[in-house]
Amino acid sequence: MVVVGAGIVGAATAYELTRLGARVTIVEQDVPAAGATGSSFGWVGRHGRWPGGAADLRDHVLPQWRRLEQEVPGVRVRWSGSLSWPPGHHPVGEPPEADADLLGAAEVRTLEPALRRPPEAAVHVPGDAAVDAGAVTRALVAAAVAGGARLLTGVEARLDVSPGGARVLGVATDRGPIAADHVVVAAGAGTRVLCAAAGVDVPVAASPATLLRFRAPSARAPSGRLRAVLSCPELEVRADGDGSLLVSAADGDPSPAHLDALATATAARIRATLRGTDDLRLEAATVGPRPMPADGAPIVGPAPGVAGLFVVVAHSGVCLAPVLGREVAREVVTGAESALLRRCRFGR
Ligand SMILES: Cc1cc2nc3c(=O)[nH]c(=O)nc-3n(C[C@H](O)[C@H](O)[C@H](O)COP(=O)(O)OP(=O)(O)OC[C@H]3O[C@@H](n4cnc5c(N)ncnc54)[C@H](O)[C@@H]3O)c2cc1C
């Protein structure tokens, strides 16, 4: 089998396939986590919108992350919880849901002493978490390789199909063809172009977003340390455990002038929000091509009309990678349809 793409979704799928005994070749045009994954904020939880078939996967996000953390060396999860305001900012995972609490200003202050001006009300989800999506991806690829998978990096794949296009034969690469009965495309925002060449339309586009990493030496002091993933209308920020603060910005203009302006404005918002951040320094700003299906829901399943070709692409791919990897691998290896993926198919 071939898995195209070593972002977090391809890495999780390749890992699960090897666990089920499949012989897997991972083909990555760059290096693992070079795509959206390497710029991800890495918030893992039930927050945000879960359109269509994504809603069926939502309850599996945290349990599947717990499983991977136990199973795979190098997969580390920061079980930090999350704090968002105003209530209603994130429609899911909020009271009266059992896993979320509505806190008043005094409770928020106790929970996050680093906040300069605690909001009057905020939603706390203690079970939420954050991951370094790049590190997790490399750990999953390493586990797949330890389980027998072959990894090709710096190799672009093109789909190789039978005359008439009814069946996939493998992939073509500059290093020669790789024959396979099954090809799983996990190419993120590159999925549409890759599949179009085989006559398959996958309605997914790149929605670029920016990850900013700041170093804030004083934010390591216990009094100033940010604990939870914080989400409010001005800012989505979390600590990275080493004195860094990570910020996710939906804005994805990669021009240097724009990134400079974004960094300056973001730094001002962090200083206004958190204590101990006067010595803030930008370390990096990277733009990642978030794969965004046209209707927002994951597209997962056999490609119509091309036997052996399987596609897996989703927004919130970090949240979903463990559950998608498991379900896709089971389906590809056993042929039994996953009930969880029923509403994620082509032509839903
Ligand atoms: C700033 C930012 C913040 C985010 N925050 C969150 C968050 O908090 N929580 C969350 O769940 N999600 C978040 N996301 C989204 C999440 O990161 C993505 O949904 C996820 O990383 C997608 O993973 P993927 O493996 O599908 O795609 P990618 O990581 O893009 O991987 C696709 C891989 O395929 C390779 N590839 C493409 N075409 C080919 C080809 N022809 N041959 C070989 N290789 C190919 C690419 O090089 C790439 O490595 C965020 C994204 C960004 C940018």
The ligand as a MOL file (V3000), in Angstrom:
LIG
                    3D

  0  0  0     0  0            999 V3000
M  V30 BEGIN CTAB
M  V30 COUNTS 53 58 0 0 0
M  V30 BEGIN ATOM
M  V30 1 C -2.0360 28.2170 12.0650 0
M  V30 2 C -2.7940 26.9080 12.0960 0
M  V30 3 C -3.4860 26.5490 13.2550 0
M  V30 4 C -4.1920 25.3470 13.2940 0
M  V30 5 N -4.7680 24.9850 14.4800 0
M  V30 6 C -5.3550 23.7690 14.5730 0
M  V30 7 C -5.8220 23.3060 15.8250 0
M  V30 8 O -5.6690 23.9920 16.8490 0
M  V30 9 N -6.4070 22.0740 15.8750 0
M  V30 10 C -6.5680 21.3070 14.7560 0
M  V30 11 O -7.1220 20.2060 14.8540 0
M  V30 12 N -6.1390 21.7300 13.5550 0
M  V30 13 C -5.5270 22.9330 13.4360 0
M  V30 14 N -5.0420 23.3560 12.2390 0
M  V30 15 C -5.3130 22.5420 11.0510 0
M  V30 16 C -4.4190 21.3160 11.0130 0
M  V30 17 O -3.0840 21.6970 11.2290 0
M  V30 18 C -4.5820 20.6070 9.6680 0
M  V30 19 O -5.9580 20.2490 9.4950 0
M  V30 20 C -3.7450 19.3380 9.6100 0
M  V30 21 O -2.4000 19.5910 9.9320 0
M  V30 22 C -3.8470 18.7160 8.2130 0
M  V30 23 O -3.0130 17.5880 8.1890 0
M  V30 24 P -2.8240 16.7790 6.8460 0
M  V30 25 O -1.9200 15.6490 7.1450 0
M  V30 26 O -4.1550 16.4670 6.2510 0
M  V30 27 O -2.1720 17.8400 5.8200 0
M  V30 28 P -0.6870 18.4020 5.7410 0
M  V30 29 O -0.0830 18.5750 7.0670 0
M  V30 30 O -0.7350 19.5960 4.8400 0
M  V30 31 O 0.1060 17.2180 5.0500 0
M  V30 32 C -0.0330 16.8850 3.6810 0
M  V30 33 C 1.3250 16.3770 3.2200 0
M  V30 34 O 1.1890 15.8640 1.8970 0
M  V30 35 C 2.3490 16.1900 1.1750 0
M  V30 36 N 2.0000 16.1230 -0.2520 0
M  V30 37 C 1.0710 16.8560 -0.9210 0
M  V30 38 N 1.0280 16.4910 -2.2210 0
M  V30 39 C 1.9410 15.4890 -2.3650 0
M  V30 40 C 2.3550 14.7050 -3.4850 0
M  V30 41 N 1.8240 14.8620 -4.6990 0
M  V30 42 N 3.3250 13.7690 -3.2950 0
M  V30 43 C 3.8830 13.5990 -2.0620 0
M  V30 44 N 3.5270 14.3270 -0.9830 0
M  V30 45 C 2.5570 15.2470 -1.1260 0
M  V30 46 C 2.6870 17.5960 1.6630 0
M  V30 47 O 4.0560 17.9130 1.4380 0
M  V30 48 C 2.3520 17.4970 3.1530 0
M  V30 49 O 3.4710 17.1170 3.9340 0
M  V30 50 C -4.2740 24.5120 12.1540 0
M  V30 51 C -3.5560 24.8530 11.0110 0
M  V30 52 C -2.8150 26.0350 10.9780 0
M  V30 53 C -2.0110 26.3570 9.7580 0
M  V30 END ATOM
M  V30 BEGIN BOND
M  V30 1 1 1 2
M  V30 2 1 2 3
M  V30 3 2 2 52
M  V30 4 2 3 4
M  V30 5 1 4 5
M  V30 6 1 4 50
M  V30 7 2 5 6
M  V30 8 1 6 7
M  V30 9 1 6 13
M  V30 10 2 7 8
M  V30 11 1 7 9
M  V30 12 1 9 10
M  V30 13 2 10 11
M  V30 14 1 10 12
M  V30 15 2 12 13
M  V30 16 1 13 14
M  V30 17 1 14 15
M  V30 18 1 14 50
M  V30 19 1 15 16
M  V30 20 1 16 17
M  V30 21 1 16 18
M  V30 22 1 18 19
M  V30 23 1 18 20
M  V30 24 1 20 21
M  V30 25 1 20 22
M  V30 26 1 22 23
M  V30 27 1 23 24
M  V30 28 2 24 25
M  V30 29 1 24 26
M  V30 30 1 24 27
M  V30 31 1 27 28
M  V30 32 2 28 29
M  V30 33 1 28 30
M  V30 34 1 28 31
M  V30 35 1 31 32
M  V30 36 1 32 33
M  V30 37 1 33 34
M  V30 38 1 33 48
M  V30 39 1 34 35
M  V30 40 1 35 36
M  V30 41 1 35 46
M  V30 42 1 36 37
M  V30 43 1 36 45
M  V30 44 2 37 38
M  V30 45 1 38 39
M  V30 46 1 39 40
M  V30 47 2 39 45
M  V30 48 1 40 41
M  V30 49 2 40 42
M  V30 50 1 42 43
M  V30 51 2 43 44
M  V30 52 1 44 45
M  V30 53 1 46 47
M  V30 54 1 46 48
M  V30 55 1 48 49
M  V30 56 2 50 51
M  V30 57 1 51 52
M  V30 58 1 52 53
M  V30 END BOND
M  V30 END CTAB
M  END
